[in-house]
Amino acid sequence: MTAVQELVYASIAEVSEKVKRREVSPVELTDLMLARIEQLDPKLHSYYTVLKDEVRAAARQAEAEIRRGQHRGPLHGIPIGIKDIYESGRTTCGSKPLVGICRGERLHRG
């Protein structure tokens, strides 16, 4: 198994320890996961919205904090996906009738 495959299939606890010990950077980890989403999501349709710019910025910030010795806990620097039943951006709650709903407002389709 390659190092990349090990990260992809490792538990959050294992990856968290690698980030804490600076064996893998949050930026590397985030880029790996974004690449995997790009590779697999056209077939799986698992993600409704991917916030690439925001997650990369957060990874850079986490990496800088960890380098300064400001590790904040086991999820610091770990990219996560949020199920679309939580209103954290565009969402359908997995329901076709809600397509076009964003933060409670109906989007107009032209």
ABEGO torsion letter per residue (X at the ends): XBAAAAAAABBAAAAAAAAAAGABBAAAAAAAAAAAAAAAAAAAGABABBBAAAAAAAAAAAAAAAAAGABAEAABGBBBBBBAABBAEBBAGGBAAABGBBGGBBBBBX
